[in-house]
Amino acid sequence: MLACHRTELLGTAWVLLAGLLVPLQQAAEILEPLKSKVAAVGSSVLLPGLGNITQVYSMQWEYLNGTTSRTVLQYYRGSHSPAIHAPYTGRAVFHASNGSLLLEGVQESDSGIYKATVNMGDRESLKILLEVLKPVSPPQLRSSALMAQATGEVLCEVAEGRVDTITWKKDGQLLPPDRGFLLSSNRSVLYLRLAKKSDCGSYSCNASNGISWEETSLNVTVAGLSPPLQDVLRITVVAVVFAAVSAWGLIIPVCQSEKLRIRGELWRWLSAYTCWLVCIASVLAGAAGGLWMREEGASIAIILPEIALTYIMVVTFLVSTTVTFQPTNLTQLKSKAAQRTMGYAAPGGVVVVVLTSSFLIKNIHRRHEEGCTDFMDVTILTVSTAAVSALPLLAIFLCYHTTQGWLKERDTRWADMERSYEMSQRSSKDALSTH
């Protein structure tokens, strides 16, 4: 009975020891460092074996993926060929001399751990981690519209292939890792906060994984002028041209002599057209100032000219309307202050429009210098506006000179006729006195 009791104790001890050895063996397998292999989709990859296996009885290759496993092949010494299981039939080659396994035409689904076991009882094994990757496609770079003193971004996106790393360069120099932010595994964005002139240049996005890398570049420019400020520049240029043409309409009659000065209907049309130009120029300059303040904020340097321009708009509109439709009302105007106001409204308007436009153009050019784009070309706009606005003035002066020539020719003809008449009368008197 004592012997039986001892036998039971020994059996229980062996069971407990075996129960302890199993977790230890599993832990050892977990802690065992894995060899790794990286291969491209469609290529062939050789998984090395355990060396010379000519003295072993059997060998088995398994595929492990998480909790699932499947047998790739089984080899027994003395057999002519190993037993290869689906889905590796026809694309797995076993080398019996060293136990290595060649997989042909691998796909992403073949990624996982491959375990080679020699002599199933001895549990001598080798694990290899295989990663099958698609080559990364060239990154696609696109940029938002970058404005000076505004936030913009440059986006890098890779359409195909697993991406392990995305790095950014500017003009060939590597940017700090914290400049780029991963939105997903294959998308990265580079933020440009308060963009400035120094942010202009060539940006490169480099995407890579274990088998390939691709790089794409994009030339990034920062515009100094937003579309509203470009509109301000166009409106300001037109206002300056109108003011300059109206100034010619005011200066030329003053420079003429009293005898040749424009009078009558031509003077009325010249005065009306000049006042209309000043009125329109004031409206445009006021609109440009309003747009500027909406973009850049209000300032005294714009508010005061806006008040003056509003006053000039009203006065020049009244003067031009009166001269055009009721010119007799001007001759009936008795107030000296009113006459002075109407007389100086157009010249004063030209001065205010030019000063306001100069201020706006100067500040627009300063804002443009904060970017790196070319300054907006307004040559065609300037020339076309000047040509169109100057045509009526040219027509008036041409009509005036034509009329002056006709009057001069008429006066000359009358003078010749009077001279001929006087000479004939003198001849008649001389003839009578002789008789």
BELGI-V645697 format. One line per field, one symbol per residue. ss: DSSP state (h for helix, s for strand, l for the rest). phi: phi as a letter, one per 40 degrees, with the letter a starting at -180 (. if undefined). burial: + if it has 24 or more other C-alpha atoms within 12 Angstrom, else -. A space follows every 10 residues. Layout:
ss: ???
phi: ???
burial: ???
This chain:
ss: lhhhhhhhhh hhhhhhhhhh hhhhhhhhhh hlllssssss llllssslll lllllllsss sssssllsss ssssssllll llssllllll lsssslllls sssllllhhh lsssssssll lllsssssss ssslllllls ssslllslll lsssssslll llllssssss llssllhhhs ssssllssss ssllllhhhl ssssssssll llssssssss llslllhhhh hhhhhhhhhh hhhhhhhhhh hhhhhlllll lllhhhhhhh hhhhhhhhhh hhhhhhhhhh hhhhhhlllh hhhhhhhhhh hhhhhhhhhh hhhhhllhhh hllllhhhhh hhhhhhhhhh hhhhhhhhhh hhhhhhhhll llllllllhh hhhhhhhhhh hhhhhhhhhh hhhhhhhhhh hhhhhhhhhh hhhhhhhhhh hhhhl
phi: .ccccccccc cccccccccc cccccccccc cccccbbbac dgcbbbcccc hcbcbccaab bbbbagcbaa ccabbbcgcc accbcccccg bbbbbccbgc bbbbfcbccc cibbbbbbfd ccgcaabbcb bbbccccdcb babcccbcgb cbabbbbbcb gcbcabbbbb fgcccddccb bccacbbbbb cbcfdacccc icbbbbbabc baabbbbacb bbccbcdccc cdcccccccc cccccccccc cdcccccdcc ccbgcccccc cccccccccc cccccccccc cccccbgcac cbcccccccc ccdccccccc ccccbbcccc cccbcccccc cccccccccd cccccccccc cccccccccc bbcccccbcc cccccccccc dccccccccc cccccccccc cccccccccc cccccccccc ccccc
burial: ---------- ---------- ---------- ------++++ +---++++++ --+--+-+++ +++------+ ++++++---- -+++---+-- ++++++--++ ++++-++--+ ++++++++-- ----++++++ ++++++++++ +++--+++++ -+++++++-- ++++++++++ ---------+ ++---+++++ ++--+++-++ -+++++++++ ++++++++-+ ++++++--++ ++++++++++ ++++++++++ --+------- -+---+++++ ++++++++++ ++++++++++ ++-------- -+--++++++ ++++++++++ ++++-----+ ---------- -+--++++++ ++++++++++ +-+++-++++ +++--+---- -+--++--++ -+++-++--+ ---------- ---------- ---------- -----
